């Protein structure tokens, strides 16, 4: 099996910078068996819902006394849960040690709407498996972390309107004959623990199905791929593009086999804040801010498309 020491060294260097910044360290994650994310297959289906529909921003960008936005303002900073290994969306620059990307800039716009200053944002690195727990415990005000909104998750947290449309694809070695997920029946395919990607791998309709392998995050999946512990990685195409950019021996293949609408997770007890965030997103769609952020981070994929249209309950 090939080795890519340069990409591996860079990835480990990025991970090693965690203690060198003012971002809070990741919360400790309990050990999970590799197949844990797919164990929900036998669980009852959630009630039908429009997972893309969020709460209408009835008060716009107002910050009334007693609102959760006022609580954030009184604290002096917005606390956002993010990853540090999702290149182009939220990844740590190995030279500056700062986390940057599309998701980071989305959070900065919310901080700007509350404080008039986009720098009044604190990033807390959280594993994907802990995003919902962190929101509900109040460890973070919201999670902006390439997170797919769906009806199961709506039973646990509220979501903003959709801010980005992605879809799940496949990353393999350049010498692999695989061109779609169905070509990897019986082979080990990695995704992050707690992600919908891991569940989607286990649902692929082929006999035998791919073997879903969980790692703490997609950076760990890339390391496992480079060490030959897994044959492929499967997740949102946006994340795979960042992983492929770190490994010259990897390529992204196949059509999208899922829809992954990204939204921001917020505790259900803070509906006023969800409405406020949706007002910020409305403003960003209308004044061109969303397109500018897209061009800054994702411009290599082509001109900015129209941002996802808001849908409300």
PyMOL commands that set and color helices and strands:
alter all, ss='L'
color gray80, all
select helices_A, chain A and resi 5-16+18-20+36-42+68-75+102-115+128-137+151-154+181-184+196-202+218-226+237-245+271-287+289-301
alter helices_A, ss='H'
color red, helices_A
select strands_A, chain A and resi 53-54+78-82+85-86+90-92+99-100+121-125+142-143+158-159+164-166+168-173+188-192+211-215+232-236+250-253+260-262+265-266+311-312
alter strands_A, ss='S'
color yellow, strands_A
deselect
rebuild
show_as cartoon
